[in-house]
Amino acid sequence: MSKKEVILSEHENASHGDIFLPVNSYHSIIPKSYGEVALHWHEEMEITLVKSGVCAYRVGQETFLAKPGDIILVPPFCTHSASEVPGKILISDSLVFSLDLLGAGGQDLSASKYLRPLAEGQLVMPAFIDKKSEGYKSIRTEFMKALKCFNERPFLYELRLREHLLYTIILLFENRHIKTPEESESVLSGRIQLRSVLQYISEHCQDKLTISELAAISGFSESYFMRIFNENVGMSAIKYINHCRIQNAAHELEETNRPVMDIAMDNGFPNISYFNLQFKREFGMTPQKFRQNFRGAK
């Protein structure tokens, strides 16, 4: 990753490793350029250890201030974001990994009883654990072993990395940080159904999308869809669509010389005034100023 902040929008397109080793590590410093990691989600699980500083985090429906020593847990398909606390700098290390690496795709009991339900979003976990949490020290130790193994690549690191990550997951289960949700089957089904909606928005956010269209994809009534979307994503569907469009536009402003008007139109905004208004709400500056700042910082 470059020293510039990578703007992550809705379904993250970053590659977390490859098919042979589906895991990657990230050393993050917030703030960087824009003071935030935008709301996004991915199919992999993410574990982050806060090394120092403070930052405002959102994982699923929960918002909190991350502090030194916290271990942030992001399950697959869960929306999450991080933003600057004025005057504070957060430094953290993360591993983002596919649960297939640990055997979630297998047919044995460990896969069917633990790993696959976790990969499919049927289990729940806290947004973070801290030094007072059960088993914290052993979980932190094992995660640090996994992180060191990935970064230093010792002999047999592929096997050792899988061992450390799997044991980290085992410790999370053992200390009851991962468990069956205490909610009705219909609510759990609703959370799972939202995945298809989020994926659809990711692929079509530049198009004209309606609540009725998205509700139909989810299989829910419009009123129930709006409620469950807001509860799980933390904002309305319309606001989320605009967020995705703005993030895509911001990426184009950084990486291309295309006129602002063309970028706005191609990302689903009906006119430049509305685009400028939404962009300023998201980033606190106009698109033109955003582009100038990005290029001035290079």
C-alpha positions as CSV (number, residue, x, y, z in Angstrom):
1,M,0.0,0.0,0.0
2,S,1.2,3.5,-0.8
3,K,1.7,6.2,1.8
4,K,-1.5,7.7,0.5
5,E,-4.7,6.4,2.0
6,V,-6.4,3.8,-0.1
7,I,-10.1,4.9,-0.4
8,L,-12.2,1.8,0.1
9,S,-15.8,2.0,-1.1
10,E,-18.6,-0.5,-0.5
11,H,-17.4,-3.9,-1.7
12,E,-13.6,-3.6,-1.4
13,N,-11.8,-4.5,-4.6
14,A,-8.4,-4.8,-3.0
15,S,-6.8,-8.2,-3.4
16,H,-6.2,-9.9,0.0
17,G,-3.5,-12.3,-1.1
18,D,-4.2,-14.8,-3.9
19,I,-5.8,-18.2,-4.6
20,F,-2.7,-19.9,-3.2
21,L,-2.4,-17.9,0.0
22,P,-5.6,-15.9,0.5
23,V,-4.3,-13.6,3.3
24,N,-2.7,-10.2,3.5
25,S,-1.3,-7.9,6.2
26,Y,-1.8,-4.1,6.5
27,H,0.0,-1.6,8.6
28,S,-2.3,1.4,9.0
29,I,-1.9,4.9,10.2
30,I,-5.0,7.1,10.6
31,P,-5.2,9.9,9.6
32,K,-3.4,9.7,6.3
33,S,-4.7,11.9,3.5
34,Y,-8.4,12.1,4.3
35,G,-8.6,11.0,7.9
36,E,-10.7,7.9,7.3
37,V,-11.1,4.4,5.9
38,A,-14.5,4.6,4.1
39,L,-17.3,2.2,4.8
40,H,-16.7,-1.1,3.0
41,W,-17.0,-4.8,3.3
42,H,-15.3,-8.0,2.0
43,E,-15.8,-11.7,2.0
44,E,-12.7,-12.3,4.2
45,M,-12.4,-12.1,8.0
46,E,-10.3,-9.2,9.4
47,I,-8.5,-9.0,12.7
48,T,-6.8,-5.8,13.7
49,L,-4.5,-5.1,16.7
50,V,-4.4,-1.4,17.7
51,K,-0.8,-0.6,18.6
52,S,-1.2,3.0,19.7
53,G,-3.5,6.0,19.5
54,V,-7.3,6.4,19.2
55,C,-9.7,6.1,16.3
56,A,-13.5,6.1,15.8
57,Y,-14.5,2.7,14.4
58,R,-17.8,1.3,13.1
59,V,-18.2,-2.5,12.7
60,G,-21.7,-3.5,11.6
61,Q,-24.1,-1.8,13.9
62,E,-21.6,-0.9,16.7
63,T,-19.6,2.3,16.9
64,F,-16.8,2.7,19.4
65,L,-13.4,4.4,20.1
66,A,-10.6,2.0,19.4
67,K,-7.7,2.3,21.9
68,P,-4.3,0.7,22.4
69,G,-4.4,-3.0,22.8
70,D,-7.9,-3.5,21.4
71,I,-8.4,-6.4,19.0
72,I,-11.0,-5.4,16.4
73,L,-12.9,-8.3,14.9
74,V,-14.6,-8.0,11.5
75,P,-16.5,-11.0,10.3
76,P,-17.0,-11.8,6.6
77,F,-19.5,-9.5,4.7
78,C,-19.7,-7.0,7.6
79,T,-19.6,-3.3,6.8
80,H,-16.9,-1.4,8.7
81,S,-15.1,1.9,8.6
82,A,-12.7,4.0,10.6
83,S,-12.3,7.8,11.0
84,E,-9.9,10.2,12.6
85,V,-10.3,11.5,16.1
86,P,-9.1,15.1,15.8
87,G,-5.6,15.5,17.3
88,K,-5.1,11.7,17.6
89,I,-3.1,9.2,15.4
90,L,-3.9,5.5,15.4
91,I,-1.4,2.9,14.4
92,S,-2.6,-0.7,13.8
93,D,-1.7,-4.0,12.2
94,S,-4.3,-6.2,10.5
95,L,-4.6,-9.6,8.8
96,V,-7.4,-10.0,6.3
97,F,-7.8,-13.7,5.4
98,S,-10.2,-16.1,3.7
99,L,-11.7,-18.7,6.0
100,D,-11.2,-21.2,3.2
101,L,-7.5,-21.0,4.1
102,L,-8.4,-22.6,7.4
103,G,-10.7,-25.3,5.8
104,A,-14.1,-23.6,5.7
105,G,-14.8,-25.3,2.4
106,G,-14.2,-28.8,3.7
107,Q,-16.7,-31.5,4.5
108,D,-15.4,-32.5,7.9
109,L,-17.2,-31.6,11.2
110,S,-14.8,-28.7,12.0
111,A,-15.9,-27.1,8.8
112,S,-19.6,-27.8,9.0
113,K,-19.9,-27.0,12.7
114,Y,-17.6,-24.0,13.1
115,L,-15.7,-22.6,10.1
116,R,-18.4,-22.6,7.4
117,P,-21.1,-21.0,9.6
118,L,-18.5,-18.3,10.5
119,A,-17.7,-17.8,6.8
120,E,-21.4,-17.5,5.9
121,G,-22.3,-15.0,8.6
122,Q,-24.3,-17.4,10.8
123,L,-22.3,-16.7,13.9
124,V,-21.7,-13.5,15.8
125,M,-18.8,-11.9,17.6
126,P,-18.1,-8.6,19.4
127,A,-16.7,-5.7,17.4
128,F,-13.7,-5.8,19.6
129,I,-12.1,-7.4,22.6
130,D,-9.9,-5.6,25.1
131,K,-7.4,-6.4,27.8
132,K,-10.3,-7.2,30.2
133,S,-11.9,-9.7,27.9
134,E,-11.7,-13.5,28.5
135,G,-8.6,-15.1,27.0
136,Y,-7.3,-11.7,25.7
137,K,-3.6,-12.4,26.4
138,S,-3.6,-15.8,24.6
139,I,-5.6,-14.5,21.7
140,R,-3.3,-11.5,21.3
141,T,-0.2,-13.7,21.5
142,E,-1.4,-16.1,18.9
143,F,-2.5,-13.3,16.5
144,M,0.9,-11.7,16.9
145,K,2.5,-15.0,15.9
146,A,0.4,-15.1,12.8
147,L,1.3,-11.6,11.9
148,K,5.0,-12.2,12.4
149,C,4.9,-15.4,10.5
150,F,3.2,-13.7,7.5
151,N,5.6,-10.7,7.5
152,E,8.8,-12.6,8.1
153,R,8.0,-15.8,6.0
154,P,10.1,-18.4,8.0
155,F,10.6,-22.0,6.7
156,L,7.2,-23.7,6.4
157,Y,5.5,-20.3,6.9
158,E,2.4,-21.4,4.9
159,L,1.7,-24.2,7.4
160,R,2.6,-22.1,10.4
161,L,0.4,-19.2,9.3
162,R,-2.6,-21.5,8.9
163,E,-1.8,-23.0,12.4
164,H,-1.6,-19.6,14.1
165,L,-4.8,-18.2,12.4
166,L,-6.7,-21.4,13.1
167,Y,-5.6,-21.4,16.8
168,T,-6.6,-17.7,17.0
169,I,-10.1,-18.7,15.8
170,I,-10.2,-21.6,18.2
171,L,-9.4,-19.3,21.1
172,L,-12.2,-16.9,20.1
173,F,-14.6,-19.8,20.1
174,E,-13.2,-21.2,23.4
175,N,-13.6,-17.9,25.2
176,R,-17.2,-17.5,23.8
177,H,-16.3,-14.5,21.7
178,I,-17.7,-16.3,18.6
179,K,-21.1,-17.8,19.2
180,T,-24.6,-18.5,17.8
181,P,-26.6,-15.3,17.6
182,E,-29.4,-14.8,20.1
183,E,-31.9,-13.7,17.5
184,S,-34.7,-15.2,15.5
185,E,-34.1,-17.2,12.4
186,S,-36.0,-14.5,10.3
187,V,-33.7,-11.7,11.6
188,L,-30.6,-13.8,10.8
189,S,-32.0,-14.6,7.4
190,G,-32.5,-10.9,6.8
191,R,-28.9,-10.2,7.6
192,I,-27.7,-12.8,5.2
193,Q,-30.1,-11.6,2.5
194,L,-28.5,-8.1,2.7
195,R,-25.3,-9.5,1.2
196,S,-26.9,-9.8,-2.2
197,V,-28.2,-6.3,-2.0
198,L,-24.8,-4.9,-1.0
199,Q,-23.2,-6.8,-3.9
200,Y,-25.9,-5.5,-6.3
201,I,-25.3,-1.9,-5.2
202,S,-21.6,-2.4,-5.6
203,E,-22.0,-3.5,-9.2
204,H,-24.8,-1.0,-10.2
205,C,-24.4,2.1,-8.0
206,Q,-23.9,4.3,-11.0
207,D,-27.4,3.3,-12.3
208,K,-30.7,4.7,-11.1
209,L,-31.6,2.4,-8.1
210,T,-34.9,2.4,-6.3
211,I,-35.9,1.1,-2.9
212,S,-38.5,-1.1,-4.6
213,E,-35.9,-2.6,-6.8
214,L,-33.5,-3.3,-3.8
215,A,-36.3,-4.6,-1.7
216,A,-37.3,-7.1,-4.4
217,I,-33.7,-8.4,-4.5
218,S,-33.8,-9.0,-0.8
219,G,-37.2,-10.6,-0.9
220,F,-38.6,-8.2,1.8
221,S,-41.3,-5.6,1.7
222,E,-40.0,-2.0,1.2
223,S,-40.7,-1.0,4.8
224,Y,-39.0,-4.0,6.3
225,F,-36.1,-3.7,3.9
226,M,-35.5,-0.1,4.8
227,R,-35.5,-0.9,8.5
228,I,-33.2,-3.9,8.4
229,F,-30.8,-2.1,6.0
230,N,-30.5,0.8,8.3
231,E,-30.1,-1.4,11.4
232,N,-27.3,-3.5,9.8
233,V,-25.4,-0.9,7.7
234,G,-25.9,2.1,9.9
235,M,-27.4,4.4,7.3
236,S,-30.3,4.4,4.8
237,A,-30.0,2.6,1.5
238,I,-30.1,5.9,-0.4
239,K,-27.4,7.4,1.8
240,Y,-25.3,4.3,1.3
241,I,-25.7,4.4,-2.5
242,N,-24.6,8.1,-2.5
243,H,-21.7,7.1,-0.3
244,C,-20.6,4.4,-2.8
245,R,-21.0,6.8,-5.7
246,I,-18.9,9.5,-4.0
247,Q,-16.1,7.0,-3.1
248,N,-16.0,5.8,-6.7
249,A,-15.9,9.4,-8.0
250,A,-13.1,10.3,-5.5
251,H,-11.0,7.4,-6.8
252,E,-11.5,8.8,-10.4
253,L,-10.5,12.3,-9.3
254,E,-7.3,10.9,-7.9
255,E,-6.4,8.6,-10.7
256,T,-7.6,10.4,-13.8
257,N,-7.7,13.8,-15.5
258,R,-11.3,13.5,-16.5
259,P,-13.6,16.6,-16.1
260,V,-15.5,16.7,-12.8
261,M,-18.8,16.9,-14.7
262,D,-18.1,13.7,-16.6
263,I,-17.1,11.9,-13.4
264,A,-20.3,13.1,-11.7
265,M,-22.6,12.0,-14.5
266,D,-20.9,8.6,-14.9
267,N,-21.3,7.8,-11.2
268,G,-25.1,8.4,-11.2
269,F,-25.4,12.0,-10.2
270,P,-28.2,13.9,-12.1
271,N,-26.4,17.2,-12.0
272,I,-23.1,18.8,-10.9
273,S,-24.7,20.9,-8.1
274,Y,-26.1,17.8,-6.4
275,F,-22.7,16.0,-6.9
276,N,-20.8,18.9,-5.3
277,L,-23.2,19.0,-2.4
278,Q,-22.9,15.3,-1.6
279,F,-19.1,15.3,-2.2
280,K,-18.6,18.2,0.3
281,R,-20.8,16.4,2.9
282,E,-18.5,13.3,2.5
283,F,-15.1,14.9,2.4
284,G,-15.6,18.5,3.7
285,M,-14.3,20.1,0.4
286,T,-15.3,20.4,-3.2
287,P,-14.2,17.8,-5.8
288,Q,-11.8,20.4,-7.3
289,K,-10.1,21.0,-4.0
290,F,-10.0,17.3,-3.3
291,R,-8.1,16.7,-6.5
292,Q,-5.7,19.6,-5.9
293,N,-5.0,18.3,-2.4
294,F,-4.3,14.8,-3.6
295,R,-1.9,15.9,-6.3
296,G,-0.2,18.4,-4.0
297,A,0.5,15.7,-1.5
298,K,2.1,13.3,-3.9
